[in-house]
Amino acid sequence: MDAKLTRRDLLHRSATLGALATLGAGACNKPAAALSCTDTSALSPGDVQVRTALAYLDTSADPTKACSRCQQFVPAASGGGCGTCKVVRGPINPAGSCKSFAPKSS
């Protein structure tokens, strides 16, 4: 084929490529989905009742009292996932909270 690339074609393709690059870079900066540790389907009804009575929340209203700062919290072995708790059964969000918060000793 003997197709010539005109200046107009070059400018059009450059503009399209620039727009796609900008959209792609913007998509990479989206925040990661929030960690959810609320699945209690594997817990007994009693464990769910304790979790409810201790008012476990997946996100703490007070960041200074987040589960990750509690001595009862056991972080996930893989890091970054749901941990566990010595008092509340089931998956525990490091950013969560409950009434049994006990600050870690320094």
ChimeraX attribute file (.defattr): number of C-alpha atoms within 10 A of each C-alpha:
attribute: neighborCount
match mode: 1-to-1
recipient: residues
	/A:1	3
	/A:2	4
	/A:3	5
	/A:4	7
	/A:5	8
	/A:6	9
	/A:7	9
	/A:8	9
	/A:9	11
	/A:10	11
	/A:11	11
	/A:12	12
	/A:13	12
	/A:14	12
	/A:15	12
	/A:16	12
	/A:17	12
	/A:18	12
	/A:19	12
	/A:20	12
	/A:21	12
	/A:22	11
	/A:23	11
	/A:24	11
	/A:25	11
	/A:26	10
	/A:27	10
	/A:28	9
	/A:29	8
	/A:30	8
	/A:31	7
	/A:32	7
	/A:33	6
	/A:34	7
	/A:35	15
	/A:36	15
	/A:37	20
	/A:38	14
	/A:39	10
	/A:40	14
	/A:41	9
	/A:42	11
	/A:43	14
	/A:44	11
	/A:45	11
	/A:46	10
	/A:47	16
	/A:48	17
	/A:49	13
	/A:50	14
	/A:51	20
	/A:52	13
	/A:53	12
	/A:54	16
	/A:55	14
	/A:56	20
	/A:57	20
	/A:58	20
	/A:59	20
	/A:60	17
	/A:61	12
	/A:62	10
	/A:63	13
	/A:64	13
	/A:65	18
	/A:66	22
	/A:67	32
	/A:68	22
	/A:69	19
	/A:70	20
	/A:71	14
	/A:72	18
	/A:73	23
	/A:74	16
	/A:75	18
	/A:76	15
	/A:77	9
	/A:78	8
	/A:79	8
	/A:80	11
	/A:81	16
	/A:82	21
	/A:83	20
	/A:84	20
	/A:85	18
	/A:86	9
	/A:87	15
	/A:88	22
	/A:89	17
	/A:90	21
	/A:91	20
	/A:92	29
	/A:93	28
	/A:94	25
	/A:95	22
	/A:96	22
	/A:97	26
	/A:98	22
	/A:99	12
	/A:100	14
	/A:101	17
	/A:102	14
	/A:103	16
	/A:104	12
	/A:105	7
	/A:106	3
